[in-house]
Each structure stands twice: as structure tokens, then as C-alpha cells.
Amino acid sequence: MKHEGPPPSAPRHTRKTTAPAPDQAVGSVFGKARAERPRGPFGGLSSKLLLLTIGFVMIAEVLIYVPSVANYRNTWLKDRVTTAGVAASVLAETNTIAPRLQAELLQTTGAVAIALDQGSRRSLIAMGDVPPAIEFTVDLSAVNPFDSIIDSLWLLTYRGDGLMRVVGPAQMGHTQSVDIVLPVALLQADMLAFSGRILALSLIISIITATLVYVSLRALFVRPLQRLTRSMDHFAEAPEDLSRVIEPSSRQDELGDAEIRLAAMQEVLSRNLNQKQRLADLGLAVSKINHDLRNLLASAQLFLERLEHVQDPTVNRLAPKILATLDRAVGYTQAVMAYGKAQEKPPERRLIALKRVVDDVADVLGLSEHASITFENQVAGGLEVDADPEQLFRVLVNLCRNAVHALEAERNEALVKRLTISAERHERRVSIRVEDTGPGIPAALRPALFKAFQSGSKSGGIGLGLAIAAELLRAHGGSVELDETRPGACFCITLPDRGV
């Protein structure tokens, strides 16, 4: 399009997010958080999906509309040129054209002037009033898609009463081209009407498509997500109630997998909370009886101190061991309370003979004279360990007591029941192995084996011994691990010397 007059000037959003207030009650965390965060009219997922669908469809329609309106403009101009060219070529065969025929031709084509280029001569076939200046010229033989789009958009925004000249090839053999002059407003009116039809059709398609997508996505995603949210709210009100765990649906997609995982998480959380509550109640009970228990043990110590003066070989041999056991019992009651208060004292490290400590462990647990369990102390007599004697003793007692309970639970007399403690030094580190021939540690307990209250599996056990052992060894800079490659249960203790 070649402009022959000054074209008119062509013509040219926010969101606020509010942070949720802090939760006020533990039982309604999710419900309160959602209630305290206001949701706008289009804050829901369904509304957002609806708006996005309509928006995307409208964008697609715009991308279709732009080339469509350009094609409509070219077709409209070609039709006018063809109609004018055929009629004018017929009338040009006569020497004179009556004014009435000229007026009818101009009215039919909507033109104000029509001319023919017949090679050797140029003929003005019809013309109304003398036209004013022509705004621009369109040569239909030289149009391209990009220029057509630009010119069409310009025409839609044009403001004025100017004329346009259109030149196009003729459909008659003796005529080379047809030249007509048209009012711009005539083409613009038809293009605006075409645009209105496209807009109406686009809105209808958008609404239908958005409704179908909205209904489908709401059924497939939004409602299942709302069900998950309601389940979390319901569970949060009383997480210790197993009946509030979500029941997974039969869906086989990602949402079904999410339901299964949520149900598993809720069940584990509920069981852990119940276990922690029972242990908290147990801890409260222990704290209440701890004082009386220590008094009873102190009384027993006084009686045994009197027995030490009795001239009896058996009494003289057993009384010191019983007194030592009572001393350790008092220490254990204090250790349980200290563990609950996280006040385990730092180790007082000394150089000790490990074999003697292992013998004391065997005496306390009655392993030397046990009827069904064979105990082997394979620690070399000269092996020395840099550790707190009492804390190392507690570690070995905890490990050996667990082994004894596991072996005693085996009722088959044909099974070998053996508990072995061995050790060796590697430069400035000592490795101690506590190994038994029992059934071993169940696979389900291994991930949380050294966590407090997690590894208790035997009757009456609360899973505190291994946690205490691991904590005492960490205070020494050492560690304890389960050797899963060995039959039975095999615990490997690593104790470094000071300064390592």
C-alpha cells in the first residue's frame, strides 16, 4: 500500500498477595491458615483454569483473525475490481455510455470512478462527482501477506472520509487492467462487520471450550485436590486418631499415588504420635517414682553393707558384686532422668583394661553361669582402651543385654546360642565387636535403630538402650554400627584415643 496522504495516528494491570496470619491452634492449622488468607473471586484453582482457558483460546483466535482480516480485505477488493472490470469492458464496446448506465455501474461497485487500461488507450468509463485527493493506492498484482496484514490493521484504525485507488488485472482479454476509486469508509465498514463476526464466533468457541475444559479439569484434578485438603484438615484436628487417615481411591494416576503416600504418611505420623504420647506418660510415671526407687535402693545398699561384716565366705564373695549392682541401678535411674533432660555428663576418660570391663559385664548379666548361652570373652588381656569406665560399661551392658534377650527368646534347643565380644587396636583406635548367633535385627528396625524409642521390639522394651549407647560413644568421638553382613546381630564399636 502506498500512502498518498498523511495517515492518521494509530492507537495503545496489578495483584496483591496477603500473607497468612500465624496459626493460633495446633488442631486446626490448615483450616485457620486458609481462613485467614482471603481469597478473591478468581482465587480458586477452578476459576484460574477457566480464565486461562478463555485467554488462551482468545489468543489463538487473534492469531487466526489477523491473517483472516487481511485475506478478507484482498478478496473484497478483487471482487470490486472484477465486477467493475467486466461491466466496464462491456459498456466500453459502445461509442457513448448513457449517464444512467454509468450511475448504475458506480452504484453496483460502490466506486466513484472506473477506468480501463486497454494497452493502446486508457478509457474513463464512469465517474460521479469530481473526487477529492486520493489517500493511497492499492496494486492487487503486487500485494504480499505481510503488507496485507499491516494495511488491514491500518484500515481498521483509519479515521477520515478519504478515497482509495485500487488497480487490478482485468478479466477480459482486450483489457489489461482495471482502475477504480473507492471510499475508504466502504471497505472499512465491511471489515469491521467481519471483525465483529469473528469476535462473536471466538467468544462462543472460547466459552464452549472453556466450559468443557473447566468441567473436565474440575472433575479430574480440582475435586481430588479438595478431597486431599479436606482430609488433611480433618486429620490435623486429631492426628492421633487412626480413623481420620484418608482412604485412597482407586485412581491409577499421580493423584492416586499422592493419596496413597498421604495415607501412609498420616498413618506413620499417627502411630508415632501415639507412641510418643505413651512414652511421655511413661516418662512422667518414671519421674514420679524415681525418688522413691532411689530411696529403696539406698536402703538395700545399707542392708548389704551390714552383711559385709558377716563372716561367711559366700556372703563376702557376693556382697561386693551386689553392692556394685545396686550402685549401678541408682546410676541408671539417674541416667534415665538425665536422658530425658538431655544432661548426659561428659565422659571422664581413663586408660582401662577392656578385658576386665567385659568380665564385669558378664558377671552383671550372669553370662558366666548361664544355662543356655555360651559367652566368649576374646579380648586380649593387654588391650587398653581410653574411655570413661562407667560409660563404656553401660554401652557394653546395653548391647549384651539385648543379645541375651534375643537368644533367650529362642525356644529351639538345637540352635547355637553364643555371645562373643572381641576387640583389636588399629594405631590410635580400638574396634570392639559384640556378636551373637540370634535372629538378628529385623529390617524394619534398622533405619531407626539408634534413635530413642524407635528400636524397642522385645516385650517391655522402649528402645532406649541403643540410643543411649550411641550417644555415649559419640561423646567419646566414636561410633557404633550394625554389621549387616554377619549372621545374627553384630555391633561394631569404634573408640578413638583422646586427641584423634
Secondary structure, DSSP 8 states (H G I E B T S, - for coil): -EE-S------------------S-GGGHHHHHHHHS---TT-SHHHHHHHHHHHHHHHHHHHHHHHHHHHHHHHHHHHHHHHHHHHHHHHTTSS---HHHHHHHHHHHT-SEEEEE-SS-EEEEEE-S----EEEEEEGGG--HHHHHHHHHHHHT--S--EEEEEEE-SSTT--EEEEEEEHHHHHHHHHHHHHHHHHHHHHHHHHHHHHHHHHHIIIIIHHHHHHHHHHHHHHH-TT-GGGS----S--SHHHHHHHHHHHHHHHHHHHHHHHHHHHHHHHHHHHHHHHHHHHHHHHHHHHHHHTTS--HHHHHHHHHHHHHHHHHHHHHHHHHHHHTT-------EEEEHHHHHHHHHHHHT-TT-SS-EEEE---TT-EEEE-HHHHHHHHHHHHHHHHHHHHT---TTS--EEEEEEEEETTEEEEEEEE-S----GGGGGGTTSTTTS--STT--S-HHHHHHHHHHHTT-EEEE-TTSSS-EEEEEEE-TT-
